[in-house]
Each structure stands twice: as C-alpha cells, then as structure tokens.
Amino acid sequence: MKVLLLYPSWTSGYGIFAHFARRQGTWPPLNLALMAAIAEQNGHDVVMIDGEAERLTTFDLIKKTMSHKPGLIGLTGMSPYFHNTVNLAKGLKGANDKVPIAVGGSHMTIMRENAFIPEFDFGFIREAEETWAKFLEHYQNGKDLSDIKGLIFRKNGDLKNTGDPDTKRDLDSLPHPARHLLKMEIYKMGTLQGRKNFTSIQGMRGCPFECIFCSSEELNTRKVSYRSVNKVLDEIKEVIDKFNIRHFYFIDEVLTLNRKRLEQLCDLIIEEDLSITFEGSTRANLVDEELIIRMKKAGLIRLAFGLETVNAGMRDIMKKKVPLEAYTTSNRLLNKYNIEVLNSVMLGLPGETRETVENTLSWLSKSREVKQANFAIAVPYPGTEFHRIAKSGEMGVELISENLSEYRRYGTAVTKVNEFSPQDLVELQNEGFVRIYSAPWRIVPMLRKHGAIGGLLMLLRLAKLLSKQLFHKKRPVSS
C-alpha cells in the first residue's frame, strides 16, 4: 500500500517572528519519520513530504500528494498548528474524497472526538507506534479495527473510540526514523558556531515534573523511559554515515535527568571519536562542572533552560521547582566553557503584574551571565493545568479565545491576566525583546545567530517602541 505522510507548513502565520523561528531551526518531523519506518518495516511503500521545510503552500502540498496516488494519508498536529492540519485534510478530501486520512499527535490525544472532523477517517490516541503497526495490517487486509486500542473511527455512521493503548514503551524495539524519506540536507539549525545541518534524535521519552503549562498528564508522559545507550550511539553513527550530519538536537524533555546514562553516552562518543556536536534542554539545577566538562568533550555546544519568571510566588504557582540562583550559576558555568545557553521566559503566567514583569526584565537586563533569553507569551494549551485555570478564571487569568490558531507564543495573546489585556501582553513582549537584546553584551550573539535580517527586525522593534514612548510623552493629559 502507498502511504503518504504529510507535515504542513506552520510558520506562515507568524509574521516577522517567522524569520526568527526559521533561523532558530527547521526541524525534521521525527514523529512522522518514525511512523514511516514502522510502515516500511511492515512492507508498505512510504512517501514523506515536509511542507514546512520545503516551503510548500497547502495547494502545492495537495497537488504533490495526489501525484503519488496514495492509498492512505497520514497527518499529525500539535494544538497551535492543528488548524493547518484541518485545512490540509479538507483540501485533500476536496481533491479526492476516496483516499482515507489518518491523524495522530498530541492535539488528537487531548481533544479526541472533539477534534475528529468529518474529513478524518482514523484518529490515533497517545503513543501510536504499536497501534499504527496493527492498524496498517488490519486495514490492508480488511479486518475489523475494533480490537485495536488507541483508535477513533466511524463504524456504521457512529464514532467509535477503542480506548487508550497499553503503554509498554519498549523504545529499543522501535526502528530508527526513516530519515532517508526526507530531504535531510535542508534541515538547518542556527547556532553561535554558524548554521549547521542537523537532525533531532531521541534518547528518552517522558518527564516526571508537573509544570502547569505542560500537558504531560493528559498525554501520559509522566512515565520516563530510556533507549539503551548503544541504540542511541548506533543511530548517531547511522546518521553520520548516511547523511554526513554531525549536529544532533536531543528532544529529550530533560537531557541530564539520568546522569549516569548520559555520562555513558558521552564516554562512548569520545571513545569512538565521532566528532559531533549536540544540544538539548534540561533544568538549571541538574548540571554541574564535572558533567559539563564531560558533555563539552563529547560535543555539547548549547543547552536550554526554562527560566519563565524570577518571581518566587509565580514560580510556586507554576510548580517550577528550580531555585532561581541555579540559573545564574549554570549560565556562568556554561559561559566558562564557551557553551551557548538559551533561557526561556514566559510572560502572562498566573499571578503576573507589572511589578513581576519589571522584576524579570530588570533581572535579565542586569544579568551579564545570561547572554540569550527567549521572551514568549504564556499560552494555556488544551490539556494543561494552565488551561483549566484560564477557563475557570482563577488567579487573575481569563481565557478570551477558543480559536486554537491564535494560540501562539509570539505576536498574539488569548488571555487577560490581571491588569494586562492581550494587546498589553503583545506590547510587553516586544518591549522585553528590545530590552533584553539592546544590552551591548547580547548584540553580537544575536547577530551571529539571527543574521543581518534579524538585527534589522530588532532595530525596527526598537524604533517602534521608542516612537510609542515618545507619543505617550507628548500626548496631552485630558482634564
């Protein structure tokens, strides 16, 4: 059977932020590549098309898909981009309503029947590797799907949900993602060492922590599972041999969670002299000098931390159990070894006030150890505790839109938070970027990473901010 797996473009709706998103990195759809590998393993002819990486419009993606005459189409989508998946499905059905469409991913898992539009024929719930393999076998042979857990489909005109799949999660039993079906040469990542051809890779799945802006409980990802170190090493070597790619982004939720296992992987990379570079994200209190030295020797060039806010009360609300001083210590440590550090900040979390925003911006403005900080608007994605808080109007947060296409972290906001309107949050985000990156010690790293266009966009932001401030100063006070 000819199986087409599609990934639609998502940055087109981000305005000037699309430049920064693309300079940061165009990511291979690893989840679809894994589904493709499973389908190939079961004897199917698979084609993958990445509309984001190839800059394809929905029309182009539909035309290209239909030229392959697929027997089954597979889609995926997270909540803020799910409208793109829906639009693509409608276009595909308009072009040929005989080809069935299967859809999976986090949004389908959280919303289930509520996201199952008429254009979808099959929906996959939670981790779908085992479900997908069984489904392909049953579907091709015309067998009843009812005994396969983790599926939503129509039977005799009614929606049928077969329930959650069993989470065995033997990651070592999974094949390597089918990267050979993607144009691997076009995936680039912006770093302080220049733009690198890269791939994402997974060494573990799950996160034991309970931050309110994460949907881990709904997705059943609190359970942590690991691939064996040798399996990860084999995949790294395969990528080097087949694609000559030597930069890897570990999508592990907390890269340094299992220190012993990470040390073993680093030791093998060093021992085999693989000459790679890599990066990932972790918690600022889960690194120390001995570990960083070993990771640096193995090829570490960047780590990301979730700072979010410096306000102690807000950090308690969002269950961020990382001491604030850990960010200063860890940023200083990584700077010492010339390792790039990203610090993510969220604006508009429960408890946010002008004072808390100013405290965070002031801390960032004065912290020379912090070279880079991403300033995002907090979004109450479905399935998170933050979403429940916003819907119930607790802690000064009010949800004002159910339109998921507006659930973006840049240039738009879907909540009111205490005295802040959505427009206030957008303006504060722009001010935050300007204040963070106008610090002299951050200008050069910003230009090296985002390029001349990124520098120009930052200057335009600065001009807009100064113009607004000047306008408010000159505006007469009404009596």
C-alpha positions in Angstrom: 0.0 0.0 0.0 1.2 3.5 -0.8 1.3 5.6 2.4 1.8 9.3 2.2 2.8 11.1 5.5 2.5 14.9 5.4 3.7 17.8 7.5 2.1 21.1 6.7 3.9 24.5 6.9 3.2 26.3 10.3 5.5 29.4 10.3 3.5 31.3 7.6 1.1 32.8 10.2 3.9 34.1 12.5 4.7 37.4 10.7 8.2 38.8 11.5 8.6 36.1 14.1 8.7 33.5 11.3 12.2 34.7 10.4 13.5 34.1 14.0 11.7 30.7 14.1 13.3 29.6 10.8 16.7 30.9 11.7 16.5 29.0 15.0 15.9 25.8 13.1 13.8 24.0 10.6 13.1 20.7 12.3 12.7 17.3 10.6 9.3 15.7 11.7 10.8 12.9 13.7 7.4 11.5 14.8 6.3 11.1 11.2 9.7 9.6 10.3 9.2 7.0 13.0 5.7 6.2 11.7 7.2 5.9 8.2 9.9 3.5 9.4 7.2 1.3 11.0 5.2 1.3 7.8 8.2 0.4 5.7 9.1 -2.3 8.2 5.6 -3.8 7.5 6.1 -3.8 3.8 4.4 -0.6 2.7 5.6 1.9 0.1 6.0 5.2 2.0 6.5 8.8 0.9 7.0 11.8 3.3 6.5 15.4 2.3 7.6 18.2 4.7 5.6 21.3 3.7 7.4 23.5 6.3 10.9 22.6 5.3 10.1 22.7 1.6 8.1 25.9 1.9 5.1 24.4 0.3 1.7 26.1 0.3 -1.3 23.9 1.1 -2.3 23.9 -2.5 1.2 22.8 -3.5 1.2 20.1 -0.9 -2.2 18.7 -2.0 -1.1 18.7 -5.7 2.2 16.9 -4.8 0.4 14.4 -2.7 -2.2 13.5 -5.3 0.5 12.9 -7.9 1.7 9.9 -5.8 -1.8 8.3 -5.9 -1.8 7.3 -2.2 -3.8 4.5 -0.7 -3.6 6.2 2.8 -2.6 9.6 4.0 -1.2 10.3 7.5 -1.2 13.7 9.2 -0.2 15.0 12.6 -0.5 18.2 14.5 0.0 20.0 17.8 -2.7 22.3 19.2 -1.4 25.7 17.9 -0.9 24.3 14.4 -3.9 21.9 14.2 -5.9 24.3 12.1 -3.2 23.8 9.4 -3.8 20.1 9.7 -7.6 20.6 9.4 -7.3 22.9 6.4 -5.0 20.4 4.7 -7.4 17.5 5.4 -10.3 19.4 3.9 -8.2 20.3 0.8 -7.1 16.7 0.4 -10.7 15.4 0.6 -11.7 18.1 -1.9 -9.1 16.7 -4.3 -10.0 13.1 -3.8 -12.6 12.0 -1.2 -11.8 8.3 -1.7 -8.4 8.4 0.0 -8.7 7.8 3.8 -6.9 10.2 6.1 -5.4 9.1 9.5 -4.3 11.7 12.1 -2.4 11.5 15.3 -0.4 13.7 17.6 -0.8 15.5 20.9 -3.9 17.5 20.0 -5.8 14.5 18.8 -4.9 12.7 22.0 -6.1 15.6 24.2 -9.3 16.6 22.3 -10.2 13.1 20.9 -13.7 13.1 19.4 -13.9 16.9 19.7 -11.1 17.2 17.1 -12.3 14.4 14.8 -13.7 16.4 11.9 -15.7 14.6 9.1 -12.6 14.7 6.9 -10.6 12.4 9.2 -11.2 8.7 8.8 -8.9 7.4 11.6 -7.6 9.0 14.7 -4.7 7.8 16.9 -4.6 8.3 20.6 -1.4 8.7 22.7 1.8 7.0 21.7 0.8 5.3 18.5 3.7 3.1 17.4 2.1 -0.2 18.3 -1.4 1.0 17.3 -0.1 2.1 13.9 1.6 -1.2 13.1 -1.6 -3.2 14.0 -3.8 -0.7 12.1 -1.9 -1.0 8.9 -2.1 -4.8 9.0 -5.8 -4.8 9.8 -6.7 -2.0 7.3 -4.9 -3.5 4.4 -6.5 -6.9 5.0 -10.0 -5.6 5.6 -10.1 -6.7 9.2 -12.2 -5.3 12.0 -10.4 -2.4 13.8 -12.5 -2.6 17.0 -10.0 -4.8 18.9 -7.1 -2.3 18.3 -6.7 0.0 21.3 -5.9 3.7 20.7 -8.1 4.3 17.7 -11.1 6.6 16.8 -13.0 5.8 13.6 -16.5 5.6 12.3 -18.5 2.4 12.3 -22.0 2.2 10.8 -22.0 6.0 10.9 -21.2 6.3 14.6 -17.8 7.4 16.1 -16.1 4.5 17.9 -13.2 5.1 20.4 -11.4 1.8 21.3 -9.8 3.3 24.4 -6.3 4.2 25.4 -3.5 1.8 24.2 -1.3 0.0 26.7 1.9 1.9 27.3 4.6 -0.8 27.1 7.0 1.6 25.6 10.0 -0.5 24.7 11.9 2.2 22.9 14.7 -0.1 21.9 12.3 -2.2 19.8 11.5 0.8 17.6 13.2 1.2 14.2 15.3 4.3 13.5 13.3 7.1 12.0 13.1 6.9 8.2 15.2 10.0 7.5 16.0 8.7 4.0 12.5 9.8 3.0 13.2 13.4 3.9 15.5 16.0 2.2 17.9 15.9 5.1 20.2 18.5 3.6 17.6 21.3 4.1 17.3 21.0 7.9 19.4 23.8 9.3 19.9 25.0 12.9 21.2 28.5 13.9 24.0 28.4 16.5 26.8 30.7 17.6 29.1 28.4 15.6 27.0 29.2 12.5 24.2 27.4 10.7 24.5 23.7 11.0 22.9 20.8 9.0 21.3 18.8 11.8 18.8 16.2 12.9 16.8 15.7 16.0 17.2 12.5 18.0 15.5 10.9 21.0 17.3 9.2 23.8 14.4 9.2 26.4 10.7 9.8 26.5 8.7 11.4 29.3 9.2 14.0 32.1 8.4 13.4 35.8 7.8 17.1 36.6 4.4 18.8 36.9 4.7 22.3 35.4 1.2 23.8 34.9 1.9 24.8 31.2 2.7 21.2 30.2 0.1 18.6 29.2 2.1 15.6 30.3 -0.6 14.1 32.5 -3.1 14.1 29.6 -0.5 12.7 27.2 0.6 10.1 29.8 4.2 11.2 29.5 5.0 11.5 33.2 6.4 8.0 32.9 10.1 8.2 31.9 11.5 5.5 29.5 15.0 5.3 28.1 16.6 3.9 25.0 19.8 1.9 25.6 23.0 4.0 25.2 24.2 1.6 22.5 21.0 2.1 20.5 21.4 5.8 20.6 25.0 5.6 19.6 24.1 3.3 16.6 21.6 5.9 15.4 24.1 8.7 15.7 26.6 6.7 13.6 24.0 5.8 11.0 23.1 9.5 10.6 26.8 10.3 10.1 27.4 7.5 7.6 24.2 8.0 5.5 23.8 11.8 5.6 27.1 13.2 6.8 25.2 15.1 9.5 27.2 15.8 12.7 25.0 18.0 14.7 22.2 16.5 16.9 19.4 18.0 18.8 18.2 15.7 21.7 14.5 16.2 22.0 14.6 14.5 25.5 12.5 16.6 27.8 15.3 16.7 30.5 18.6 15.7 28.9 20.5 15.4 32.1 17.8 13.7 34.2 19.7 10.4 34.2 23.2 11.5 34.8 24.9 8.0 34.8 23.3 7.1 31.4 24.3 10.5 29.9 27.8 10.1 31.1 28.0 6.6 29.5 26.8 8.0 26.1 29.3 10.9 26.3 32.1 8.5 27.1 31.2 6.3 24.0 31.1 9.3 21.7 34.5 10.4 23.0 35.9 6.9 22.8 34.8 6.4 19.2 36.0 9.9 18.2 32.7 10.7 16.4 33.5 14.4 16.2 29.9 15.5 16.6 28.2 18.5 18.2 24.9 18.3 20.1 22.5 20.3 22.2 19.3 19.8 24.2 17.3 21.2 27.2 17.3 20.5 30.9 16.7 22.1 34.3 19.3 24.6 35.5 19.8 22.7 38.8 20.6 19.4 37.0 24.1 20.4 35.7 27.5 20.8 37.4 31.0 21.4 36.3 32.1 17.8 36.2 29.1 16.8 34.0 29.5 19.9 31.7 33.2 19.1 31.1 32.4 15.6 30.0 29.5 16.8 27.8 31.7 19.5 26.3 34.3 17.0 25.4 31.7 14.8 23.7 30.5 17.8 21.6 28.0 19.8 23.6 27.6 23.4 22.2 24.3 24.5 23.6 21.8 23.9 26.5 18.4 25.4 27.1 16.8 26.2 30.5 13.3 27.2 31.3 13.6 30.3 33.5 10.0 31.6 32.9 9.9 34.2 35.7 12.0 35.4 38.6 9.0 35.9 40.9 9.0 33.3 43.7 5.3 33.3 44.1 4.6 32.7 40.4 7.3 30.0 40.3 5.4 28.2 43.1 2.1 28.5 41.2 3.6 27.0 38.1 5.4 24.3 40.1 8.8 25.3 38.8 10.9 23.6 41.5 14.2 25.0 40.4 16.0 27.6 42.6 16.4 31.0 40.9 20.1 31.1 41.8 20.6 27.9 39.7 20.1 29.9 36.5 22.9 32.4 37.4 25.2 29.6 38.4 24.5 27.4 35.4 24.7 30.3 32.9 28.1 31.3 34.4 29.3 27.7 34.3 28.4 27.2 30.6 29.8 30.6 29.6 33.1 29.5 31.2 33.3 26.6 28.8 32.0 28.6 25.8 28.8 26.7 25.6 25.8 28.6 24.3 22.9 28.9 26.8 19.2 29.7 25.9 16.9 30.8 28.7 13.2 30.8 28.0 10.9 33.3 29.7 7.1 33.4 29.8 5.0 36.5 30.0 1.4 36.3 31.3 1.5 33.4 33.7 -0.9 33.3 36.7 0.0 36.0 39.1 1.6 38.3 36.6 1.6 42.0 37.3 3.6 45.0 36.1 5.8 44.6 39.1 6.6 40.9 38.3 7.2 41.7 34.6 9.6 44.6 35.6 11.4 42.3 38.1 12.0 39.7 35.4 13.1 42.2 32.8 15.3 44.0 35.3 16.9 40.8 36.3 17.6 39.9 32.7 18.9 43.3 31.8 21.4 43.2 34.6 22.5 39.6 34.4 25.6 39.5 32.3 25.8 35.8 32.7 22.6 35.5 30.7 23.6 36.0 27.1 20.3 34.9 25.5 16.7 34.8 26.6 13.6 34.0 24.6 10.6 36.1 25.6 7.3 34.2 24.9 3.7 34.9 25.8 2.4 32.0 28.0 -0.3 30.1 26.2 -2.9 27.9 28.0 -2.8 24.9 25.7 -5.6 22.4 26.0 -4.8 19.6 28.4 -2.7 21.7 30.7 -3.5 22.9 34.3 -2.9 26.4 33.0 -5.8 25.9 30.5 -8.1 24.8 33.4 -7.0 27.9 35.4 -7.7 30.2 32.5 -11.1 28.6 31.7 -12.3 28.9 35.3 -11.0 32.5 35.6 -8.7 31.7 38.6 -5.7 33.6 39.7 -6.5 36.7 37.7 -6.4 34.8 34.3 -9.2 35.0 31.9 -9.4 32.9 28.6 -10.8 35.1 25.8 -10.4 32.9 22.8 -11.1 29.2 22.0 -9.6 29.7 18.5 -6.5 27.5 18.6 -5.0 29.2 15.5 -4.4 32.2 17.9 -2.7 30.0 20.5 0.8 31.2 19.5 3.6 32.4 21.7 4.5 35.4 19.6 2.6 38.4 18.4 -0.7 37.4 19.8 -2.3 36.5 23.2 -5.5 34.7 24.1 -5.7 35.7 27.8 -6.2 38.6 30.1 -4.0 38.5 33.1 -4.8 40.8 36.0 -4.4 44.4 34.5 -3.0 43.1 31.2 -5.1 42.9 28.1 -4.0 40.7 25.2 -2.6 43.7 23.4 -0.7 44.8 26.6 0.9 41.3 26.6 2.0 41.6 23.0 3.4 45.1 23.5 5.3 43.9 26.7 6.7 41.0 24.6 8.1 43.5 22.1 9.5 45.7 24.9 11.0 42.6 26.5 12.9 41.6 23.4 14.2 45.1 22.9 15.3 45.5 26.5 16.9 42.1 26.6 18.8 42.3 23.3 19.7 46.0 23.3 22.2 45.2 26.1 25.7 45.6 24.5 26.9 42.2 25.5 24.0 40.5 23.8 24.1 42.3 20.4 26.9 40.3 18.8 25.5 36.8 19.8 22.1 37.9 18.5 23.5 38.9 15.1 25.6 35.8 14.8 22.6 33.6 15.4 19.8 35.5 13.6 21.8 37.2 10.9 21.5 40.7 9.5 17.8 40.4 8.8 17.2 39.5 12.5 19.3 42.5 13.5 17.2 44.8 11.3 14.0 43.4 12.7 15.2 44.1 16.2 16.1 47.7 15.2 12.6 48.1 13.8 11.1 46.9 17.1 13.3 49.3 19.0 12.2 52.2 16.7 8.5 51.2 17.2 9.0 51.1 20.9 10.8 54.5 21.1 8.1 56.0 18.9 5.3 54.8 21.1 7.1 56.0 24.2 7.6 59.5 22.6 4.0 59.6 21.5 2.8 58.9 25.1 5.1 61.6 26.5 3.8 64.3 24.0 0.1 63.3 24.3 -1.8 66.0 26.3 -3.4 64.8 29.6 -7.1 65.1 29.4 -8.8 67.1 32.1 
